[in-house]
Amino acid sequence: MLTSLAGLSLALASLTLDQAATAPPRIVPGAPISAGTPWALAPDDGPRTYFESLFGAPYDPTLAAPLRDGNLVYDGESMARSVLGQQGLPLPALDNEPTAGILYLAMDGVTLRPTCNGFSPQNANAALNCSPLVDKETVFPKPPGGENTKAVVFQELQNYYGAFNLVLTTNRPPDYLPYTMAVIGGSSQNAGQGGGVCGIANVACDGAKRNHVSLSFPDSCVGVTAEVAAQETAHNWGLEHTDVQADLMYPFVAGGSAFRNECMDISHATGSGTTQCTYVHELYCPQGQGEQQNSHAELLGVFGPREADTVAPEIVSISPADGSVFMQGESFLVTADITDDKNMIGVRWTWLDGLPPDFAEDGYSRCTNQVCNDDFPAWRPIEGPWDFVQVTKPPPGNYSFKLEVMDAYGNAASQTIAVTVMPKDGTTTGEPDPTAGESTGEPDPTGEPTTSGTSDSDDTGGVDPSAGSATSITTVGPGTDTGQPGTGEDDGCNCRAQDRPRASWLLLAAVLLPLRRRSRRA
């Protein structure tokens, strides 16, 4: 939160029972993805969310009461001490390596909703345009100045974040790629705030959540838009206020020029007096015992130093092979192995042909960033299989699936596979029988039991990956190019991915620094 003179408390909308009821049910690992398709099972390959992996059980962050500290919000996804404490949860072990991030500067007008009605319970998601920073559907207009303002703010923020492996863009990334959104436009009144408020934000200790939202109000605080946006976005990655005026985390507009590389006392000039991310701060400033913050070092611990990335992820294997033919009664797992030279990618599987009846209209998908029917866990290693669906004795028909992969710098690969299931008499059929695989009361000739399940909604809650994308962009710096990631199909080889040009949402200035990793293991 950054204010000109005073901080005002933030009124948040709580999740009502009616709102909760509109959210689609979650996919159950190992169970049928819907009652209408008992032969299609969701892989049971581990916890679906970062929080489930930490706490060893399903975790619904929307059920945790948010804490308000002036204009900062600590919710169930913030990893704040008090939020974890009120639920009886332990502090997490900080063992994630620095990982490249993406910051989308939303300066073309954005409409936000207070709740996320996707498949995964979550308080905020940039790709779904939802955040508890608003208490009703709210429109934030474009900032004044048009393209010139966008260029100036982009360059200033690029300078502020130049030391860190953070990709800035003014075009919206694909929805399955985790990114933080800085909404820049309008005034404090747009968010229900009084005068003197320049911006508000969620805080996620240690950058544990990478798809949060912040708000900056250029109409309320003229001429300091980039300074305000720098602080609000840094809150999203775990930084709190400091008492050093030259630091960008100083709680008032005072000409902050950098994320200072020194231990500074935490400031509570606009808050409740309680520091929430103490267990992170003390890793970087041990003498401060959690009440001092090194803004530069903590951001370096989240993202690592800036480094160019021109290498696309590679789909090293995909199964079944494109063109595979199975006989009725046979089963197969749709999966792939992926590799990349860095440790951050977004992945999306999409079921194209032979869709289950429940999903025939809107599709079925599994991806990163909690925007698809089913999730891949956050922070999971790239190595290891990326399973999509277990197809167990499907009905005869034609099936096809698409895999898309992209890294933080927009390098991409994709591949499509087509599979045919032949009936036992050897003749082909057009579409799969939607009733096949259901229990008929007759014994299964294979001797294996038939499964059943519960119905799932078909609302993917996703965002059009092309939304906000330009037809062409300008890139700055060495080793960059332009263009859209391709979406063409593979030529039939099941172990070769198609490398694609960088995505059109990418707009960044590449700053090359020596590579060094900083461990954050407690």
N, C-alpha and C positions, 0 to 999 in steps of 0.2 A: 504494500500500500504506500502510495506517495501522496502527500497533501501539500497545499501551499502554506497553510497555517494550522489547520485543525483536522483531526480525524473524526469521522462520524461512524457510528456503529452500522453494521450491515444487516438488513432484515432479510432473512432467508426463508424460502418456502420449504416446509417439511414435506416429506413424501406421504401422501394420504393413501388410505387403503384402496380407494378407487384408482389412483394412479398406479399403484403396485399391481393391481389386477390387470391392467392393460399390457403389462410386459409379458412377452411370450415365455413359456416355460423353458428351462434350460435343457440342453441335450444331456442325457445320462450316459456316461461312458460304459461301453459294453452292452448297451440296450438298443433295441430297434430305434431308428430315428423318428419313426411315426407308427401309429397303429395300422395305417394302410400299407406299410412296407415292412413286414416282420423279417424280411430277408436282407435288409440293409441295416447294418449295425454300426454304431459310433465306436471307433477304436478306443480301447481302454489303455491309453498310453501315458497316464500320469495326470497330475493336477492341471486343471484348465486355466487357473490364474496364478499370478505371482503370490497372492495372499494365501491361496490354498496350499501352495508348496511350502510357505513359511509356517503356517499354523496346523498343517496336517489334516484339515477338514474344510468343507465348503464354507465360504465366507461371503456374507452379503454386506458390503460397505454402506448401502443405503439405510441400513437399520441402526447405524451408529449416529448418535446425536452430534451434529457439527459444533465445533467450538469457534467463537468469534473473538478476535483480538484486534480491536479497532476495525480496520477494513481488510484484515487478513482472515482467511477461513481455513480451518483445519477440519477436514471431514474424515469419513471412514477410509479413504484411500490416501490419507496424508502421512501415515505412520507417525503421527504426533504422539508424544508421551501420554498426554492426558486422554486422548481418544483411545489408545490401546489400553490404558489403565482402566477406563470406565467399562471395558469389555472383558477385563481380566486376562488380556493377551500380553505375552512377553515382548520386550524390545527385540527387533530383528537383528540377525547377524549380518553385518555389512561386508559381504564377500563378493559383490559384483564388480567385475573389471570395468574400467572406463569404457563407455560405449558411445559411438557417434550419435548425435541427435539432430532433429529437424525442427526449425522454427518457421512457421508460416505466418507472415504478416498480412492479416486480413484487413485490407484498406479499400475494398470495393463494395462495402455494405454487407452486413451479416445479420441474420435473424437467429437469436438464441432462445432455447427453451430451458426451463428450470430442471427438467428431469430427462433421463435417457431411457427411452422405451425400447432398447435393443434386447438381444437375447441374454446378455450378461448383465447382472446387477452392477451398476457403476454410478458414481455421482457426476462425473464429467467425462466428456469425450469430444475432442475437437472435431473429429470426422463426422460425428452425429449432431454437431451444433447444439450441445447441451452443457449446461453448467449451473450449479447452485448460486452463482453470482447474480442471477436474475430471479425474480419471484413470479414472473409471468413471461409469456412469449414477447420478446423485445427486439425491436429493430434498431440496429446501430448503423447510421448513415456513413457515407464516404467522408473522409476528412476534407476540409477545404484545400484548394490548391491543385487538385487533380494529380496528373502524372508527375509533375515537378515535386510535389510533396512526397509522393511515394518514393521517388528516387533519392531525395535528401534523407528521409528517415531510414531507408534501407542502408544507405552508405554509412550513416552515423552508427547504426546498430552493428553493421559489419565491422566497424572500427572497434566498438566496445567489445565485441565477442571474437575479435580476430585471433586471439591466442588459443581458442578452444575448438575442438572438433565438432562444431555445430554448423549445420548447413542452413542458410537463410534463403527463403523464397517468398515471392509475392504471388505465386500461383499455387492453388491448393494441390497437395500431393494426392496420390491414390488413397482411398479410404483404408485399405488394409495395411498401410505403412504407418506405424506410430509417429505422430507429430504433435507438437505443442502449437497452439494457436494464440497469437496476440491480436485481439480485436482492437483496432485503432480507429476511432471515429465517434462523433457525437459528444455529448456533455455528461456530467455526473448525473443530471436529471434523467437521462435515458436509462440509467440503472437504479433509479429511485434514490439517489444520493443527493445530499444538500450541496451547497456551494463550498468551494475550497478543496474538494476531492479531485485529485488528478488521475487516479487509477486504483483498481482493486484486483485482488488475485487470490487464488488458492495457493496453499503451501504444501509441497510434497517433499518431506524430509529425504535428503540424499538423492533426489531425483528419481525416487522409486516408481513414480507414475510419469509416463512420457507423453500423455495425450491430454493434458490439462488445458485450461483456458485462462487468459488474463484480459483485463479491460483497461484501456488507456483513453483519456478524454481530451483530445486536442482543443475542443471548443471551450473547455473549462480552464485549461492551463496552456495558454498560447505560447508558442516558441520553444517549448521544452519537450516536444512529443517523443523524441528518441530517448531522452534521459528517463522520462516516465516509463516508457515501454521496456527499457533495459531493466529497471528495477522490478516491474511487475512480472516479467517473464522469469527473472532470476528467482523470484519467490516460488514459481512453479517447480523449480529444481532444488528447493530446500534452503535458500538463503533467507535469513531474517534481517531485521534492521540493525544497523551499527550506529555508533555515536561519532563517527569521523565524517566531517562535512565533505571531504574530497572523495569519499567512497560513494559509488553509485547506490549503495544500500542505505544511505542516510535518509531518514524518514520525511524530510522536507525538501522541496525544490531549492537547491542551493548550488547548482553548477557542478554536481558530481561528474568527474571526468573519467573514472576507471573503476574496475573491480580491484580494490587495493590488495596487494600481496603482503599483508601484515595482520597480526592478530589484533582485533579491535573489540572493544566492549560492545555487547548487545545493547541496543537502545530500546527502551520501553516508553519513549516520549508520547507515543500515540496508542499504546496498547494496554493490556491488563497487568503487565509486569511479570508474566510467566513465559519463559523460553520453552519452546516445544521440541526443538531438534537438538537438544543439548548433547545427546549421545553421538551425533554426527560431528558437531562443532569441536568436541573435545579430542577427536582423532587428529584434527589439524592444529589445534591450539591446546595442548595438554595442560599447560599452566592455567588456562582460563577455566578449567573444570566445567566446560559446557556453556559458559557465559561470555565467551569470546568467539569471534568468527573471523576467519581468513577468507574473504570473498573469492579471491582469485584461486586459492588452493582448492577450495571446495568445488568450484566449477570445473577445475582441471580433474578432480577426482571423479566427477560425474561423466565428463565427455572425453577426457584425455586431450593432448595437444593437437592442434590443427595438422592434418595430413591429407595430401591429395589422394583421391581414390578414382582411378580410371578403369578398374578391372571389374567386369560384370560377374555376378554370381553364376555358377555353373550347375545345371541339373545333370549330375553324373550318371544317374540311373533312374528309370521310372518303370513302374510295374502296375498292371501287365504291359507287355510290349504293345506298341501300336499295331493294330491288325490282328491281335490275338483272337482265337476262336475257341470257345468252350462248349462242352456238351451240357445239356440240361442236367442238373444235379451236381455239377461242379461249382466250386467256390473260388473267390480270389480277393485279395486285398489290394486296394488302390493306394499306392504309396510311392515315395521317391526319396532319393538321397541327393542332398545339395551341398555344395561347398562354396566358400568365398574367402578372399584374402583378409577380410575384416570380420568383426564379430557382431554386426547388426544387419539384419535383413527383414523384409516383410514378405510373407508368403500367403498366397490364396489358391485353394483348390475350388473349382466350380464344376458341378454336375451339369452337363450340357444336354445330352440325349438320353432317352430312357428314364426320365425323371420319375421319382415316386409320385403317385397321384396327389398327395398332400402338398407337394411343392411344384407341381407342373406349371403354375402361373408365375410365381415369383422366383423359383429356382431354389437350389440348395448349395451351400458353400461352407467351407471351413477356412479360417484365416487368422492371422495375427491382428491385433488392435481391437478386438472385441466388437466387431461390426458384422460378423457373419452368423449363420445358424449355430455353428460350433466354433470353439476357440482353440488356438494353439497357445500354450503357456507363454507368458512373458519371461524374458531372460533365459529361455531354454537355449542350450548350445546349438549351433548350426549343424554340427555333426550329429548323426543319428537319423533314423527314418522320420519322414514327415507323412504320417499316415492320414488318409482321408476317410475312407469308408470300407468296412468289411462286407463284401457282397457274398452272401451265403446261399447257394443254390437258387440263383435268381431265375425268373421266368424267361423263356426264349425272347430274343429281341436284340436290338442294336443299342449300345451304350457308348457314351463318350464323355471324357473328363478333360478339364484344362487346368494346368498348373502355371501360376505366375509368380515370379520372384523379383524383388527389387531391393537394392541397398540404399543407404541414406543419401548417396550422391546421385541417385537416379539411374544407375547402371542396372539393366534389367535382362531377364531371360524368360521365355515361356515355352510351353510344349503342350500339345493336345494329343490324346490317345483315343482310339476307337476300338471297341471290343464287340464281338458278336457271340451271342449264346444260341446255340442250335438246339432245336427240339430233339427228343430222343429218336424220332423217326427220320431225322436227317434233313427234313425240309426246313426252309427258312420262313420266318414270319416277319411282318412289318414292325409292329409295336409290341412291347412286352405286355403280357396279360397281367393287369393290376391285381387280380385275385390270386395269382400264383403265389405259393409260399404260405398261404393262410391255412389254418386248420380246417379240415373237412370232415373230421370224425373217422376217416379211414387211416389205417396205418401207413406211415411213410415208407415207400419201397426201399429207401436207402437204410432204414432202420434208425435214423437219427430223429430226435424230437424237433417239432416245429415251434417257433417262438412267437410271442405276441408282445405288444407294447402299448404305450399310451400315446395319445395324439399330441403333436407339436404344431405350433403356429407356423405359418409360412412367411411371416414378415421378417425380412432380413435386417431391416433397420439401417441399411447401408447408405452410403453417399455415392453419387455418380462420380467415378474416378476422373471424368473429364471436366467436372464442374470447376469453373474458374481457371481452366487451363487456356493458355494462349496458343495460337497456331504456330507461333515462332517466338523465340526468346533470344536475348543477348547474354552470353556468358563472359565473365571476366577472369583472366588469369590463365596460367599455363595448363595444358593437358585437359582442356574442356572442349566440348563440341555441342551441337544443337540437334534437335529432332525429337520425335515421339518414340516411346518404346513400341516395338512392333507387336502386333497381335495375330500374326499369321500362324498357320499351323505347321507342325514339324513335317519333315519329308518322309517320316516312317521309321527312322532309326530310333530305337528305344533308349539309347545311351548317349545322346548328343543333344545339348540344349542350344537354342537359338539365342545368340547374344544380340542385344538390341541397343540402339543409341540411348543416350540419356533422356529422361522424361522432360516434357515441356514445362513442368512446374518448377524445374530447377533453375534458380537464378542466384548465383553466388560469386563471391570473389575468393579465389583459392589463395590461401596464405600458407606457404610451406614452412614448417618448423621441424626440427629434429624430432623423431619419434621417441617417446618415452612413456612408459606405463606407470601409473601410480596405483598400488593395491589399496583397496579400502576394507580389507579384512580386519574385523575388530579382534 
